[in-house]
Each structure stands twice: as structure tokens, then as C-alpha cells.
Amino acid sequence: MEKPKLVSLTEGKDQSKALLLVGGYTTDKFSHPVALVPEVKALQSIGWQGSIYLFWWDASNSDALLYRTITPAHWHIIKDRAERT
């Protein structure tokens, strides 16, 4: 499991507001923030003027290959990682 990451995607004009995009709960590899450019542009096009951050945490289960096929067990692994994060 990788460490959680908090990445600034854009600094906003309105410093009193921030939006946090949460990713990673269905992925096992960190995507470069450039991949979120369309989402950032869409938010800005509708008038969002605050800062935008990406919070990512690893939800992979490579350390528990067996649990990939057992949905309830996989859910407990993901829930545990979310709580620790």
C-alpha cells in the first residue's frame, strides 16, 4: 500500500474556498494530476474560483490476492485503509 497523497491542482482566486477531489479508492496506482485537467477545466468553466486539491489513497489489494474474489472481505480491507488514511 502506498502512502496517501494530497496534491494541489490549482490555486484559486477565492482563497476562502477549496474543493477536494478524492481518488484512489478504486485504483492501485497514483495517476499524475495532469490526468485531471479536464475535470479542473470543467469546474472552472462553471464558475468555481476556489483552490482544487486531489486527495488520493491506495485501495489496491495486491497484498491480499485471495480477497479480490471475496467481495465482503475486499470491502473490509478498503474500509480499513480508508479509516487509517
C-alpha positions in Angstrom: 0.0 0.0 0.0 1.3 3.4 -1.0 1.1 6.4 1.3 -1.8 8.8 0.8 -1.1 11.9 -1.3 -2.5 15.4 -1.2 -1.7 17.4 -4.4 -2.6 21.0 -5.2 -4.2 21.0 -8.7 -4.8 24.8 -8.9 -4.7 27.8 -6.6 -8.0 29.7 -6.7 -8.8 33.4 -6.8 -11.0 32.9 -3.8 -8.6 31.6 -1.1 -11.5 31.1 1.4 -12.8 28.1 -0.6 -11.3 24.8 -1.6 -12.6 21.7 -3.3 -11.1 18.3 -2.6 -11.3 15.6 -5.3 -11.0 12.1 -3.7 -9.5 9.4 -5.8 -7.8 6.1 -5.3 -10.5 4.1 -3.6 -10.9 2.1 -6.8 -7.3 2.2 -8.0 -4.0 0.8 -7.1 -1.6 3.3 -8.8 -1.4 7.0 -8.4 -2.3 8.9 -11.6 -0.4 12.0 -12.4 -2.5 15.1 -11.6 -2.4 16.1 -15.3 -4.9 13.4 -15.9 -7.5 15.6 -14.0 -7.1 18.6 -16.3 -10.5 18.1 -17.9 -12.2 18.0 -14.5 -10.4 21.1 -13.3 -11.3 23.0 -16.5 -14.9 21.9 -16.2 -15.1 23.1 -12.6 -13.6 26.5 -13.6 -15.9 26.8 -16.6 -18.9 26.7 -14.3 -17.5 29.4 -12.1 -15.5 27.7 -9.4 -12.9 30.2 -8.2 -11.5 28.3 -5.1 -8.5 26.1 -5.0 -8.7 22.5 -6.1 -6.8 19.6 -4.5 -6.6 15.9 -5.2 -6.6 13.5 -2.2 -5.5 10.0 -3.3 -5.2 6.9 -1.2 -4.3 3.4 -2.4 -7.1 0.9 -2.4 -5.2 -1.9 -4.0 -5.3 -5.3 -2.5 -2.2 -6.8 -4.1 -1.1 -8.0 -0.6 -4.4 -10.0 -0.4 -4.9 -11.6 -3.8 -7.4 -14.1 -2.4 -9.7 -11.3 -1.3 -10.2 -10.0 -4.8 -12.8 -12.6 -5.4 -14.4 -12.4 -2.0 -16.4 -9.1 -2.1 -17.2 -8.7 1.6 -13.5 -9.3 2.6 -12.3 -6.8 -0.1 -14.8 -4.3 1.3 -13.3 -4.7 4.8 -9.8 -4.2 3.5 -10.8 -1.0 1.7 -12.7 0.3 4.7 -9.8 -0.4 7.0 -7.4 1.6 4.6 -9.8 4.5 4.4 -10.0 4.7 8.2 -6.2 4.6 8.5 -5.9 7.2 5.8 
